[in-house]
């Protein structure tokens, strides 16, 4: 059994924003497909947190490409996995850099 995966307030807002966009522009089927993919990836992270590359050693942050447009950034704690953000790769990368520096 893997570690519990928890979303930060930032990642919860990211997920809501993504699903709202998908519903508004692509419909229920595409949104459900995205959420299914998200759940599967979270299960993989839960079972094998070290499977994805370490991209920020100081904060022990790992990167998982969820879709071509969205990347999950997370870190492992003793008792849980913390999803920091679900970052839309079409955004300004400075936003991600600022977020990482604040950790």
C-alpha angles and dihedrals in degrees: 000000000000133000121278115263114222129187122223119224088260094053091046089054090046092052092048092049092050095047092046089052093048093048093048096045108024108020140237097304094057091044092051091048090053093049091048090052090048092052092048092050091048089053091051090049090047093052097039111017094173095056095095124064123274106236103170113037097185093059094029089234122168130200127222121181104222098177132346087269102038134055127187117220114195144156134210122238127186093265105019149017115247118208103210099185143342098221124203105223090213090068125094106281089220087074090060092045091053091050092051092049090053092058 
